[in-house]
Amino acid sequence: MSDPFAPLTFLRGPAMKNRFMLAPLTNQQSHPDGTLSDAECAWLVKRAQGGFGLTMTCATCVHPSGQGFPGQLGIWSDHHLPALARLAAAIRQAGSLSAVQLQHSGWRAPAELTGRQPAGPFEHAETGSRAMTTAEVEEAVESFIAAAIRAERAGFDGVELHAAHSYLICQFLDATNQRDDGWGGAFANRRRFLDTVIAGIRERTGPHFQLGVRLSPERHGIPTGEARELAESLMLSGVVDYVDMSMWDCFKTPVDPAYAARPLIEWFTDLPRGGCRLGVAGRIMDAATVRRCLESGADFVLLGRAAILHHDFPQRMAADPDFAAVSTPVSRDYLRAEALSDPFIDYLGRWDGFVAPSAVALDANAPEGAGR
């Protein structure tokens, strides 16, 4: 079915009321200790109120050693639970499902933020990262599972594992991960970290708790063939409720020449998926592209930039089948009206052409009108 406003059921838990999911978006709005801020809560709840069927948090850190950026939301401690519970309740009251994206930055966790040398599956010269010990790998697995348990206690409908974009789980999947302790080498061992986290979450959360996985279809050390194999096996496993393919551009030509014959999205929508659902993200900025993704076989779409620009994108598309997001750059005041705080807007200012430069400040000593 390609109707963007048809409900979408999952193997577990409640159905999404439509085919729109808020993509997990870095926003740098939380407190230094990882607790949710009022600003981050407002940004997310505004999207739930705007009609998104599922509202997902940013990449939420499962261990203090894995913080990847300032103002990152945390879920590594029970100290985070009260604010997270308020968020889950507010999203539910707005009529949306809720999910926490669970993440650890691995070698992308800067020492100046965490106070310790970054560590990943193997040494990484570019970031100065050391290889994790086997005990540290096992600790990281437990951190993901414990974070999922906290998310369930806080009242969220589910979690998504961030296994994309060269963060920790993706680092284990990386083809250059050649650990010799069972957590690297052959593909079965490189995916063991992800598989073990999934098994632990399923064993230690309730039967209605939803579990999704975000994957990179290419780049980040991930051959497209292995990405297809992984996505298919997860979808047919019966333990994952949805797979979220982060494509950057759904209809781009794949990087690997062996897959250049058709758009990237089609290499994943053609996979058998059992009762699992498949979502796609990547340059979905208008109603026509939403419909094209669904007609190409995706079950739902994840909106990032379009959701930043329009908290109510689903409602706008329902009212106007030709709706398209506003062109960028947009002003800081425009983004404030969309419930973004200044730290979030400052972060977006590093995106090429997204935020309009501020007006030139008037020189107090200049003649009237000068500098305008």
Wavefront OBJ file of the C-alpha trace (Angstrom):
o trace
v 0.000 0.000 0.000
v 1.384 3.432 -0.910
v -1.096 5.638 0.972
v 1.043 7.879 3.224
v -1.876 8.296 5.620
v -2.736 4.629 6.065
v -1.946 3.143 9.497
v 1.125 0.921 9.748
v 1.172 -2.083 12.067
v 4.304 -3.657 13.538
v 5.097 -7.115 14.860
v 4.895 -5.616 18.358
v 3.249 -2.698 20.027
v 0.828 -0.127 18.681
v 0.427 0.867 15.044
v 1.700 4.116 13.594
v -1.250 6.259 12.522
v 0.482 7.134 9.229
v 3.733 6.533 7.319
v 5.714 9.490 8.719
v 8.504 9.009 11.251
v 10.653 11.797 12.638
v 14.266 11.015 11.798
v 16.704 11.016 14.732
v 18.378 14.410 14.517
v 21.411 15.773 16.349
v 20.381 19.040 17.990
v 22.785 19.764 20.888
v 20.000 21.078 23.105
v 20.338 18.872 26.189
v 22.203 19.595 29.418
v 25.920 18.766 29.860
v 25.060 15.760 32.058
v 22.834 14.318 29.329
v 19.511 15.186 30.941
v 16.743 16.311 28.621
v 16.244 20.068 28.436
v 12.916 21.865 28.095
v 14.100 23.091 24.678
v 14.740 19.578 23.361
v 11.434 18.373 24.775
v 9.595 21.253 23.064
v 11.256 20.535 19.696
v 10.203 16.887 19.792
v 6.695 17.368 21.135
v 6.040 19.994 18.470
v 6.691 17.307 15.797
v 4.364 14.878 17.547
v 1.698 17.569 17.561
v 2.404 18.202 13.881
v 1.198 14.756 12.874
v 4.228 12.454 12.842
v 3.198 8.849 13.403
v 6.362 8.143 15.401
v 8.560 10.754 17.061
v 12.163 9.665 17.636
v 14.797 11.320 19.781
v 18.249 12.284 18.604
v 21.077 9.780 18.954
v 20.917 9.193 22.710
v 24.137 8.152 24.407
v 24.168 4.831 26.280
v 27.514 5.322 28.080
v 29.386 8.487 29.131
v 32.480 7.332 27.229
v 30.424 7.363 24.025
v 29.336 11.001 23.937
v 29.886 12.337 20.449
v 28.898 15.979 20.680
v 28.061 18.701 23.230
v 24.474 18.826 24.421
v 23.833 15.166 23.562
v 20.873 13.499 25.231
v 21.823 10.665 27.566
v 20.219 7.474 28.823
v 23.161 5.855 30.617
v 21.830 6.565 34.120
v 18.581 6.387 36.046
v 19.219 10.089 36.670
v 17.953 10.659 33.124
v 14.642 8.863 33.679
v 12.334 11.589 35.109
v 12.805 13.976 32.181
v 12.614 11.146 29.641
v 9.361 9.967 31.218
v 7.904 13.457 30.822
v 8.903 13.434 27.163
v 7.365 10.017 26.492
v 4.109 11.075 28.144
v 3.955 14.332 26.187
v 4.571 12.570 22.858
v 1.840 10.039 23.632
v -0.575 12.806 24.626
v 0.082 14.414 21.226
v -1.033 11.215 19.469
v 2.341 9.906 18.300
v 4.351 6.790 19.039
v 7.718 7.380 20.684
v 11.202 5.894 20.360
v 14.659 6.589 21.744
v 17.551 6.124 19.347
v 20.361 4.378 21.242
v 23.904 5.348 20.262
v 27.548 5.144 21.305
v 30.118 7.137 19.325
v 33.049 4.740 19.756
v 36.102 6.252 18.095
v 34.025 9.360 17.257
v 33.755 10.319 20.955
v 36.213 13.222 21.341
v 38.553 13.152 24.332
v 37.929 16.843 25.013
v 34.268 16.002 25.654
v 34.540 12.666 27.496
v 37.840 13.213 29.284
v 39.233 9.895 28.070
v 40.897 8.469 25.002
v 38.311 7.331 22.453
v 38.011 3.593 21.951
v 36.450 1.476 19.238
v 36.619 -2.063 17.899
v 40.126 -1.455 16.546
v 42.773 1.256 16.569
v 41.804 4.246 14.465
v 44.688 6.558 13.664
v 42.578 9.458 12.399
v 40.846 9.905 15.770
v 43.619 8.561 17.982
v 41.326 5.791 19.125
v 42.576 2.653 20.814
v 41.075 -0.820 20.492
v 38.538 -1.787 23.154
v 39.361 -4.742 25.365
v 37.046 -7.740 25.235
v 35.686 -6.733 28.641
v 34.947 -3.235 27.334
v 33.091 -4.701 24.352
v 30.946 -6.740 26.707
v 30.351 -3.647 28.862
v 29.230 -1.697 25.799
v 26.776 -4.447 24.860
v 25.285 -4.272 28.348
v 25.100 -0.468 28.113
v 22.829 -0.697 25.064
v 20.604 -3.295 26.708
v 20.355 -1.343 29.963
v 19.486 1.807 28.002
v 16.635 0.005 26.236
v 15.317 -1.151 29.596
v 15.403 2.457 30.832
v 13.544 3.634 27.733
v 10.811 1.090 28.417
v 10.634 2.149 32.079
v 10.302 5.771 30.943
v 7.255 4.864 28.877
v 8.586 4.909 25.322
v 7.022 2.569 22.790
v 10.427 1.359 21.657
v 14.041 2.048 20.762
v 16.097 2.189 17.600
v 19.705 0.973 17.526
v 21.990 3.377 15.668
v 24.058 0.952 13.603
v 24.919 3.492 10.891
v 27.194 6.472 10.167
v 30.424 5.024 11.629
v 29.221 5.058 15.225
v 30.117 2.141 17.483
v 27.794 -0.569 16.167
v 28.655 0.420 12.596
v 32.346 0.353 13.521
v 31.984 -3.312 14.461
v 30.256 -3.957 11.120
v 33.092 -2.185 9.261
v 34.903 -4.573 6.919
v 38.259 -3.493 8.401
v 37.247 -4.783 11.855
v 39.559 -7.760 12.093
v 39.479 -8.423 15.851
v 40.506 -11.961 16.739
v 38.393 -12.427 19.894
v 35.115 -13.311 18.192
v 33.951 -9.695 17.763
v 35.574 -9.146 14.348
v 36.905 -10.807 11.232
v 34.252 -12.747 9.335
v 30.960 -10.959 8.724
v 29.196 -13.233 11.247
v 31.611 -12.006 13.926
v 31.497 -8.344 12.846
v 27.719 -8.341 13.245
v 27.903 -10.213 16.556
v 27.847 -6.958 18.567
v 24.568 -5.899 16.943
v 23.049 -9.369 17.159
v 23.971 -9.730 20.836
v 22.446 -6.341 21.704
v 19.248 -7.244 19.859
v 18.992 -10.605 21.638
v 19.555 -8.974 25.026
v 16.912 -6.305 24.445
v 14.388 -8.893 23.330
v 15.111 -11.066 26.365
v 14.920 -8.261 28.917
v 12.091 -6.028 27.659
v 8.387 -6.701 27.356
v 6.638 -8.504 24.490
v 5.110 -5.284 23.122
v 8.287 -3.171 23.172
v 9.288 -2.119 19.660
v 12.811 -2.458 18.302
v 14.198 -0.816 15.181
v 17.672 -0.710 13.628
v 19.204 2.098 11.557
v 21.677 0.921 8.924
v 23.977 2.538 6.372
v 23.456 0.982 2.933
v 26.955 1.879 1.729
v 30.143 3.748 2.711
v 31.281 3.770 6.388
v 33.176 0.543 5.709
v 29.937 -1.201 4.756
v 29.876 -2.992 1.373
v 26.410 -2.718 -0.179
v 26.226 -6.480 -0.573
v 26.775 -6.981 3.149
v 24.286 -4.211 3.941
v 21.671 -6.041 1.881
v 22.460 -9.343 3.589
v 22.247 -7.732 7.026
v 19.011 -5.862 6.305
v 17.336 -8.977 4.909
v 18.378 -11.187 7.797
v 17.220 -8.635 10.378
v 13.873 -8.219 8.655
v 13.319 -11.972 8.484
v 14.513 -12.620 12.034
v 11.168 -12.007 13.677
v 12.828 -10.010 16.472
v 13.170 -6.606 14.755
v 10.079 -4.479 14.122
v 11.553 -2.086 11.563
v 14.752 -1.376 9.682
v 15.586 2.248 8.880
v 17.924 2.724 5.904
v 19.780 6.024 6.117
v 20.455 6.693 2.440
v 21.259 10.440 2.375
v 19.532 10.409 -1.027
v 17.009 7.626 -1.619
v 17.200 7.764 -5.405
v 20.948 8.265 -5.852
v 23.091 5.892 -7.870
v 24.947 3.549 -5.486
v 28.656 4.124 -4.931
v 29.519 0.510 -5.768
v 29.528 0.117 -9.591
v 28.146 -3.399 -9.187
v 24.906 -1.843 -7.930
v 24.743 1.136 -10.299
v 21.963 -0.282 -12.474
v 19.161 1.118 -10.316
v 18.552 3.630 -7.514
v 19.861 2.825 -4.043
v 16.379 2.520 -2.522
v 15.450 -0.318 -4.865
v 18.308 -2.529 -3.624
v 16.547 -2.671 -0.260
v 12.855 -2.434 -1.060
v 13.210 -5.595 -3.163
v 14.283 -7.646 -0.124
v 11.891 -10.063 1.587
v 10.947 -8.696 4.996
v 8.358 -10.975 6.594
v 6.349 -8.903 9.059
v 9.142 -6.381 9.572
v 8.743 -2.852 8.206
v 11.256 -0.964 6.076
v 11.752 2.790 6.278
v 13.957 5.089 4.202
v 15.556 8.473 4.801
v 17.356 10.764 2.405
v 16.359 14.020 0.679
v 12.640 13.577 1.164
v 11.570 17.211 0.990
v 8.172 17.163 -0.707
v 4.959 15.203 -1.026
v 5.901 13.824 -4.428
v 9.062 12.204 -3.034
v 7.136 10.759 -0.089
v 4.780 9.058 -2.520
v 7.653 7.938 -4.759
v 9.397 6.252 -1.804
v 6.239 4.404 -0.805
v 5.463 3.435 -4.395
v 9.028 2.079 -4.639
v 8.229 -0.314 -1.811
v 9.144 1.450 1.424
v 6.683 1.047 4.277
v 7.369 4.471 5.765
v 9.582 7.524 5.379
v 11.793 9.298 7.897
v 11.940 13.076 7.559
v 14.883 15.102 8.839
v 15.422 18.474 7.203
v 11.801 18.659 6.088
v 10.697 18.095 9.691
v 13.033 20.813 10.939
v 11.496 23.241 8.469
v 7.895 22.138 9.053
v 6.910 20.599 12.377
v 3.563 19.782 10.745
v 4.787 18.348 7.427
v 2.308 15.409 7.583
v -0.612 17.721 8.227
v 0.480 20.072 5.453
v 0.770 17.193 2.989
v -2.676 15.942 3.988
v -4.084 19.378 3.161
v -2.012 19.866 -0.011
v -0.947 16.806 -2.061
v 1.619 18.999 -3.862
v 3.202 20.349 -0.677
v 6.958 20.993 -0.717
v 9.213 22.211 2.058
v 10.224 25.841 2.063
v 13.491 26.625 0.303
v 16.598 27.214 2.354
v 18.295 29.213 3.724
v 15.739 30.256 6.315
v 16.103 32.843 9.044
v 16.840 32.147 12.689
v 13.451 33.624 13.562
v 11.786 31.158 11.195
v 13.482 28.269 13.000
v 12.639 29.669 16.427
v 8.991 29.682 15.380
v 9.422 25.982 14.579
v 10.447 25.363 18.225
v 14.226 25.246 17.721
v 16.431 26.801 20.391
v 19.524 28.863 19.659
v 21.988 25.979 20.284
v 20.137 23.871 17.707
v 20.091 26.763 15.247
v 23.811 27.371 15.852
v 24.457 23.709 15.016
v 22.363 23.968 11.840
v 24.389 27.042 10.925
v 27.228 24.634 10.119
v 25.063 23.008 7.434
v 25.832 24.583 4.083
v 23.094 26.978 3.039
v 20.525 26.013 5.683
v 20.442 29.054 7.983
v 20.490 32.546 6.524
v 23.302 34.799 7.776
v 22.196 37.203 10.474
v 21.567 40.775 9.443
v 24.609 43.002 9.727
v 24.529 44.694 13.110
v 24.272 48.472 13.044
v 27.367 50.377 14.067
v 26.272 52.601 16.938
v 28.495 55.416 15.633
v 27.409 55.200 12.011
v 24.928 57.559 10.377
v 21.309 56.462 10.419
v 20.711 53.752 7.828
v 24.367 52.811 7.490
v 25.127 49.110 7.429
v 21.626 48.045 6.406
l 1 2 3 4 5 6 7 8 9 10 11 12 13 14 15 16 17 18 19 20 21 22 23 24 25 26 27 28 29 30 31 32 33 34 35 36 37 38 39 40 41 42 43 44 45 46 47 48 49 50 51 52 53 54 55 56 57 58 59 60 61 62 63 64 65 66 67 68 69 70 71 72 73 74 75 76 77 78 79 80 81 82 83 84 85 86 87 88 89 90 91 92 93 94 95 96 97 98 99 100 101 102 103 104 105 106 107 108 109 110 111 112 113 114 115 116 117 118 119 120 121 122 123 124 125 126 127 128 129 130 131 132 133 134 135 136 137 138 139 140 141 142 143 144 145 146 147 148 149 150 151 152 153 154 155 156 157 158 159 160 161 162 163 164 165 166 167 168 169 170 171 172 173 174 175 176 177 178 179 180 181 182 183 184 185 186 187 188 189 190 191 192 193 194 195 196 197 198 199 200 201 202 203 204 205 206 207 208 209 210 211 212 213 214 215 216 217 218 219 220 221 222 223 224 225 226 227 228 229 230 231 232 233 234 235 236 237 238 239 240 241 242 243 244 245 246 247 248 249 250 251 252 253 254 255 256 257 258 259 260 261 262 263 264 265 266 267 268 269 270 271 272 273 274 275 276 277 278 279 280 281 282 283 284 285 286 287 288 289 290 291 292 293 294 295 296 297 298 299 300 301 302 303 304 305 306 307 308 309 310 311 312 313 314 315 316 317 318 319 320 321 322 323 324 325 326 327 328 329 330 331 332 333 334 335 336 337 338 339 340 341 342 343 344 345 346 347 348 349 350 351 352 353 354 355 356 357 358 359 360 361 362 363 364 365 366 367 368 369 370 371 372
